[in-house]
Amino acid sequence: MSNSDFLETLKERIVVFDGAMGTNLQVQNLTLDDFGGLRFEGCNENLLVTRPDAVENVHRAFLDIGCDVIETNSFNGTPIDFAEYDIGDKAYEMNVLAASLAKRIAADYSTREKPRWVAGSMGPGRKLPTLGHISFVELKAAYAEQVRGLLDGGADPFIVKKDGTTSLMIAAGVSLGAVRGEDPNLVKPNEEGSIEIVKLLLDRGVDLNAANEVGTTALIGAVLSSQGAGNGTREKLIAFLVERGAKLDARDKKGMTALDHARAGEGAKANRAVDSATVARLLERLMTERGMSTAPRADTNAAAANAAP
């Protein structure tokens, strides 16, 4: 079943998701050896490799009682989380495995009358922007890698479990709004998809001007994401955020606005500099239209040296 089928079904009836993966793995009394030894203690995702039958048991139990959607065993599935177990480079493969396993089980139960779907599960992770553990750009890149794996494994909708912060949700939204290019190793931004996801977040009360512990707001984060990998500007997303009330003059803990970050990025190389220059011109225009000063900070370059991803 496709994601479009899922959305159409939502218009017709209530769709029931499964329950907690972790809790239902614990009740199986798995041993340390089942997880792969002491190194993988607490890594539920590694059971996809060592005890896939335990994960299958959870999926089948929820499908047996009539759930429409099962979630992948990928709650802590970003490269950043996996790095704690020295398998950060396996994040893509692990997410493909999580989605493909769930997809195979769902297919056993799915019928035309009662289709079943697989939701790509994305948790907030163990390193939070709210505590200054990780930057927006790093978080977005980590989510993008997870999204690629879940998509390639066959996930239909996605379910993002948040920590309550705007930057995490926007980072997830930007990554979920990504589509694969012809080269499977590239993730190119799809601004329309990102905007639709941000709209949903706003409808649910997300505050665009809330900042994490280092002062990154949604707008500053969007500017930083345009500099992250030189893979396209975020002009439409940035304009949309401003239209919906994002403050152009908001400053992070280094005293830098979104415009300051864009100007700082102009000193970089290749695509990143091109993207930053384009974004800087957009921000300058938006600020001028609102009667706001666009005078450059004297210490922008120095501050950017410490702030750049």
C-alpha positions as CSV (number, residue, x, y, z in Angstrom):
1,M,0.0,0.0,0.0
2,S,1.2,3.5,-0.8
3,N,1.3,6.7,1.2
4,S,-1.4,8.1,-1.0
5,D,-3.6,5.2,-0.1
6,F,-2.9,5.9,3.5
7,L,-4.0,9.6,3.1
8,E,-7.1,8.6,1.3
9,T,-8.0,6.1,4.0
10,L,-7.6,8.8,6.7
11,K,-10.3,10.8,5.0
12,E,-12.7,7.9,5.4
13,R,-12.1,6.3,8.8
14,I,-9.9,6.3,11.9
15,V,-6.6,4.6,11.4
16,V,-5.1,2.7,14.3
17,F,-1.3,2.8,15.0
18,D,0.5,0.2,17.1
19,G,1.9,0.7,20.6
20,A,5.4,1.0,22.1
21,M,8.2,-1.1,20.4
22,G,10.6,-0.9,23.3
23,T,8.2,-2.0,26.0
24,N,7.1,-5.0,23.9
25,L,10.7,-6.0,23.3
26,Q,11.4,-5.9,27.0
27,V,8.6,-8.3,27.9
28,Q,10.3,-11.0,25.8
29,N,13.0,-11.3,28.4
30,L,15.8,-10.8,26.0
31,T,19.4,-11.4,27.3
32,L,22.5,-9.3,26.7
33,D,23.6,-11.8,24.2
34,D,20.4,-11.3,22.3
35,F,21.3,-7.7,21.8
36,G,24.8,-8.5,20.6
37,G,26.8,-8.4,23.8
38,L,27.6,-5.6,26.3
39,R,28.6,-3.2,23.5
40,F,25.0,-3.1,22.3
41,E,23.2,-3.0,25.6
42,G,20.1,-0.8,25.2
43,C,20.3,-0.7,21.4
44,N,16.9,-2.1,20.4
45,E,17.7,-1.4,16.8
46,N,20.6,-4.0,16.8
47,L,18.0,-6.7,17.4
48,L,17.2,-6.2,13.7
49,V,20.5,-8.0,13.1
50,T,20.8,-10.3,16.1
51,R,17.2,-11.2,16.9
52,P,14.9,-10.1,14.0
53,D,12.3,-12.6,15.2
54,A,11.9,-10.6,18.4
55,V,11.1,-7.5,16.4
56,E,8.8,-9.6,14.1
57,N,6.9,-10.8,17.3
58,V,6.1,-7.2,18.2
59,H,4.9,-6.3,14.7
60,R,2.8,-9.5,14.3
61,A,1.2,-9.0,17.8
62,F,-0.1,-5.6,16.9
63,L,-1.3,-6.7,13.5
64,D,-3.0,-9.7,15.0
65,I,-5.2,-7.4,17.2
66,G,-6.2,-5.3,14.2
67,C,-3.7,-2.3,14.0
68,D,-3.6,-0.6,10.7
69,V,-0.1,0.8,11.0
70,I,3.0,-0.7,12.6
71,E,6.1,1.5,13.3
72,T,9.6,0.5,12.4
73,N,12.2,-0.4,15.0
74,S,14.2,2.7,14.3
75,F,13.4,5.1,17.2
76,N,17.0,5.9,17.8
77,G,18.1,5.3,14.3
78,T,20.2,8.3,13.3
79,P,24.0,8.1,12.7
80,I,24.5,10.2,15.8
81,D,22.7,7.7,18.1
82,F,24.3,4.7,16.4
83,A,27.7,6.3,16.9
84,E,27.4,5.6,20.6
85,Y,27.6,1.9,19.6
86,D,30.4,2.5,17.0
87,I,28.0,1.8,14.1
88,G,27.3,5.3,13.0
89,D,28.3,4.4,9.5
90,K,25.6,1.7,9.4
91,A,22.6,4.0,10.0
92,Y,21.3,3.9,6.4
93,E,21.5,0.1,6.2
94,M,19.9,-0.3,9.7
95,N,16.9,1.9,8.7
96,V,16.5,0.0,5.4
97,L,16.4,-3.2,7.4
98,A,13.9,-1.8,9.9
99,A,11.5,-0.7,7.2
100,S,11.9,-3.7,4.9
101,L,11.3,-6.1,7.8
102,A,8.1,-4.3,8.9
103,K,7.0,-4.0,5.3
104,R,7.4,-7.7,4.8
105,I,5.3,-8.5,7.9
106,A,2.6,-5.9,7.0
107,A,2.3,-7.5,3.6
108,D,1.4,-10.8,5.2
109,Y,-1.7,-9.1,6.8
110,S,-2.6,-6.5,4.2
111,T,-5.7,-7.0,2.1
112,R,-7.7,-4.8,-0.3
113,E,-10.4,-4.5,2.4
114,K,-8.0,-3.9,5.2
115,P,-4.7,-2.5,4.0
116,R,-1.8,-2.3,6.5
117,W,1.0,0.3,6.5
118,V,4.5,0.8,7.9
119,A,5.3,4.1,9.6
120,G,9.0,5.2,9.7
121,S,9.7,5.9,13.4
122,M,12.0,8.8,14.2
123,G,12.7,9.7,17.8
124,P,14.3,12.8,19.3
125,G,17.6,11.0,19.9
126,R,19.9,11.3,22.8
127,K,21.7,14.5,21.7
128,L,19.3,17.4,21.9
129,P,19.6,20.9,20.4
130,T,17.8,22.2,23.5
131,L,20.9,21.3,25.6
132,G,23.5,22.4,23.1
133,H,24.5,18.9,22.3
134,I,24.2,19.2,18.6
135,S,23.7,21.9,15.9
136,F,20.7,22.3,13.7
137,V,22.8,21.4,10.6
138,E,24.1,18.2,12.2
139,L,20.6,17.2,13.3
140,K,19.1,17.8,9.9
141,A,21.9,15.7,8.3
142,A,21.3,12.9,10.7
143,Y,17.6,12.9,10.1
144,A,18.2,13.0,6.4
145,E,20.3,9.8,6.5
146,Q,17.6,8.1,8.6
147,V,14.8,9.2,6.2
148,R,16.7,7.9,3.2
149,G,17.0,4.5,4.8
150,L,13.4,4.3,5.9
151,L,12.2,5.4,2.5
152,D,14.3,2.9,0.6
153,G,13.2,0.2,3.0
154,G,9.6,1.0,2.0
155,A,8.1,3.1,4.9
156,D,4.8,4.8,4.0
157,P,4.0,7.6,6.4
158,F,6.5,8.8,9.0
159,I,6.0,9.4,12.7
160,V,8.3,11.9,14.5
161,K,8.5,11.8,18.3
162,K,9.5,15.2,19.5
163,D,11.3,16.6,22.5
164,G,9.1,19.7,22.4
165,T,11.6,22.0,20.7
166,T,11.0,23.9,17.5
167,S,14.4,23.3,16.0
168,L,14.1,19.5,16.3
169,M,10.7,19.5,14.6
170,I,11.8,21.9,11.8
171,A,15.0,19.8,11.3
172,A,12.9,16.6,11.0
173,G,10.5,18.5,8.7
174,V,13.2,19.7,6.4
175,S,14.6,16.1,6.2
176,L,11.2,14.6,5.6
177,G,10.7,17.1,2.8
178,A,13.7,15.7,1.0
179,V,13.6,13.5,-2.1
180,R,16.3,11.3,-3.6
181,G,17.9,12.5,-6.8
182,E,19.1,10.2,-9.6
183,D,22.2,9.6,-7.6
184,P,21.0,7.5,-4.6
185,N,23.8,9.0,-2.5
186,L,22.4,12.5,-2.8
187,V,19.5,14.0,-0.8
188,K,18.1,17.1,-2.5
189,P,15.9,19.5,-0.7
190,N,12.2,19.7,-1.7
191,E,11.1,23.0,-0.3
192,E,7.4,22.4,-1.1
193,G,7.5,19.2,1.0
194,S,9.3,21.0,3.8
195,I,6.8,23.8,3.8
196,E,3.8,21.4,4.0
197,I,5.3,19.7,7.0
198,V,6.1,23.0,8.7
199,K,2.4,24.1,8.1
200,L,1.3,21.0,10.0
201,L,3.6,21.8,12.8
202,L,2.3,25.3,13.0
203,D,-1.3,24.1,13.0
204,R,-0.3,22.1,16.1
205,G,1.0,25.1,17.9
206,V,4.7,25.0,17.3
207,D,6.3,28.4,18.1
208,L,8.5,29.5,15.2
209,N,10.3,31.9,17.4
210,A,11.2,29.5,20.2
211,A,14.9,29.0,20.5
212,N,17.1,26.2,21.7
213,E,19.9,26.5,24.3
214,V,22.3,28.1,21.8
215,G,19.6,30.5,20.5
216,T,18.8,28.8,17.1
217,T,15.3,29.6,16.0
218,A,13.5,28.0,13.0
219,L,14.6,30.9,10.7
220,I,18.2,30.7,11.7
221,G,18.1,27.0,11.4
222,A,16.7,27.2,7.9
223,V,19.5,29.6,6.9
224,L,22.1,27.2,8.4
225,S,20.6,24.3,6.5
226,S,21.0,26.1,3.2
227,Q,24.8,26.2,4.0
228,G,25.1,22.6,5.2
229,A,26.0,20.7,2.1
230,G,25.7,23.0,-0.9
231,N,22.7,21.2,-2.2
232,G,20.3,24.1,-2.9
233,T,18.9,27.2,-1.3
234,R,16.0,27.3,1.1
235,E,14.5,30.5,-0.3
236,K,10.8,29.4,-0.4
237,L,11.0,27.9,3.1
238,I,12.7,31.0,4.5
239,A,10.1,33.3,2.9
240,F,7.3,31.1,4.2
241,L,8.7,31.2,7.8
242,V,8.9,35.0,7.7
243,E,5.4,35.2,6.2
244,R,4.1,33.1,9.1
245,G,5.8,35.3,11.8
246,A,9.4,34.2,12.2
247,K,11.3,37.2,13.5
248,L,14.0,38.4,11.1
249,D,15.9,40.3,13.9
250,A,16.0,37.3,16.3
251,R,19.6,36.7,17.5
252,D,21.2,33.6,18.8
253,K,23.5,33.3,21.8
254,K,26.4,34.6,19.6
255,G,24.4,37.7,18.8
256,M,23.9,36.7,15.2
257,T,20.7,37.1,13.1
258,A,19.7,34.9,10.2
259,L,21.1,37.6,7.9
260,D,24.4,37.6,9.8
261,H,24.7,33.8,9.3
262,A,23.9,34.1,5.6
263,R,26.5,36.8,5.1
264,A,29.1,34.8,7.0
265,G,28.4,31.8,4.7
266,E,29.3,34.0,1.6
267,G,32.9,33.5,2.5
268,A,32.7,29.8,2.1
269,K,33.5,27.8,-1.0
270,A,31.5,26.4,-3.9
271,N,27.8,25.9,-3.6
272,R,27.6,26.9,0.0
273,A,28.7,30.4,-0.8
274,V,26.3,30.6,-3.7
275,D,23.4,29.5,-1.5
276,S,24.4,31.9,1.3
277,A,24.6,34.8,-1.1
278,T,21.2,34.1,-2.5
279,V,19.7,33.7,1.0
280,A,21.4,36.9,2.2
281,R,19.9,38.9,-0.7
282,L,16.4,37.5,0.2
283,L,16.8,38.4,3.8
284,E,18.0,41.9,3.0
285,R,15.0,42.5,0.8
286,L,12.6,41.1,3.5
287,M,14.1,43.3,6.1
288,T,14.2,46.4,4.0
289,E,10.5,45.9,3.1
290,R,9.8,45.9,6.9
291,G,11.9,49.0,7.6
292,M,14.5,47.0,9.4
293,S,18.3,47.8,9.4
294,T,20.4,45.5,7.2
295,A,23.7,47.1,8.3
296,P,26.4,44.4,8.6
297,R,27.8,43.5,11.9
298,A,31.4,44.4,12.3
299,D,32.3,41.1,13.9
300,T,30.1,38.9,11.6
301,N,33.1,37.0,10.1
302,A,34.7,36.4,13.5
303,A,31.5,35.2,15.0
304,A,30.7,33.0,12.0
305,A,34.0,31.3,12.3
306,N,32.8,29.8,15.6
307,A,29.2,29.3,14.5
308,A,29.7,27.7,11.1
309,P,28.8,24.0,10.9
